[in-house]
Structure formats: structure tokens, C-alpha cells
Amino acid sequence: MKKRLALVDDDQNILTSVSLALESEGYEVDRYTDGEQALQGLSRRPADLAILDIKMPRMTGIELLEKLRAKSSMPVIFLTSKDDELDEALGLGLGADDYITKPFSQRLLLARIQAVLRRASASENPSTNTNIIRHGDLMLDAERHLVQWKDKDVKLTVTEFLLLHSLAARPGHVKNRDQLMDSAYGESVFLDDRTIDSHIKRLRRKFKAVDDSFDQIETLYGIGYRYKTEQQAD
């Protein structure tokens, strides 16, 4: 059965080009030009995943997500602008699954949609998963994109999870920014180095919210990052 996606954006060019790309990949796509229209449409015709622009007339993406979360756990991906960091953080706090900064490649959006849908499916249908990484207090479930630290859940976006997985899969090994970029975004997607740095800061912040003493992700200035081994942590 085809997955149904809801695409919500007041930019007609994005609505048209993105929906055509998604439909060519076999998705059914419902288009909405603002949050109010989307809220009404989704109440009549639920979707498997929603892609929301943050800044829209009548109802912002943040406001729409808040109303959706009152009655649904449907996965949500935000489309944000470079100056939307505060709104972006609020949206993630309300339960968005990931975000992509405009302008974005359609290939990257497709990869994120697939990852979020896989995570949602795995969470709804737990299996005997052996693809789990454990290092000290860290538990990382690659199949369901779940992370725990000292038995407490750490809510990560898909991008943050992929960065952490890349580091934790080989503790003690240094990953430079290009390697981390490839692991989180795929090859041939070129971003400013500061994008990776910003994600690492968010990762640390989320772990520190669970445990203020967390310091497992180490910066090697001019080189990259690594996840400390227990010996290095000592």
C-alpha cells in the first residue's frame, strides 16, 4: 500500500516540484498551502507523514504541530530557513522527527522521509533486533533510531541519530567533518562545516539535559570529533 504524505508550504513552487518528486517515488501526496487548511484536511484524511514549512500564513508550522500532537503521533519533518533556529528548536521540543534547511536537495528529503518512516514502522512493530550498540551508559538501537543514556530516553532527530551512530560505532576513532557529513547526509551533499558543529552542539545539549556530566563526544580542534572509549573517559 502506498504511503500518504502531507506537504504543507505556502510556496507554490516548492509544493509543485516536491510533490512531483515524491509522487515519482510512489508516494501519494496531499498538498496544503497553509496550516489551517492542513489541519482541516488531515482531520478528514490522515497521512503517514507530514512535511511542514515553519513560516506560513494563518497558522505556522509550529502551531500546526502543536495541534496535531494533541491527537496524533504522526511523524513530522520541518522545512526551515537558516534564520529559524529558535523556531526549529521549539518544534523539535514539541515532537517533530527531523528538519531540513532550505534550500534542500530532493534526494536528501527523500532519504529523510524514508528514514523517519522506517523508524515509525519499527517503533510500531518491535522485532528481535540485534543491531544495538552498547558502550557503557549508552544504548543505541539502529533499527528503531532509539537512544538511551543511563536507561533514560534521549530524543534525537534522524540527522542527530546518524551522527551519533557514526561516532559511537567506532569509539575512540576520530571522524572529520566530511566523514560525519557523509554519514548524516550522504555523499555529494555539500554543507558548511558549521552545520555539523551545530548538530554536535545539539547532541551534547540533549545528553546534558539527561545527565549534566555527559562528556563522551570529544572535539579534536582542527581535526574532528570522536566518541570516547571508557579508558579515554577515565
Secondary structure, DSSP 8 states (H G I E B T S, - for coil): ---EEEEE-S-HHHHHHHHHHHHHTT-EEEEESSHHHHHHHHHHS--SEEEEESS-SSS-HHHHHHHHHTT----EEEEE-TT-HHHHHHHHHHT--EEEESS--HHHHHHHHHHHHHHHHHHHS------EEEETTEEEETTTTEEEETTEE----HHHHHHHHHHHTSTT--B-HHHHHHHHH-TT----HHHHHHHHHHHHHHHHHH-TT---EEEETTTEEEE--HHHH-
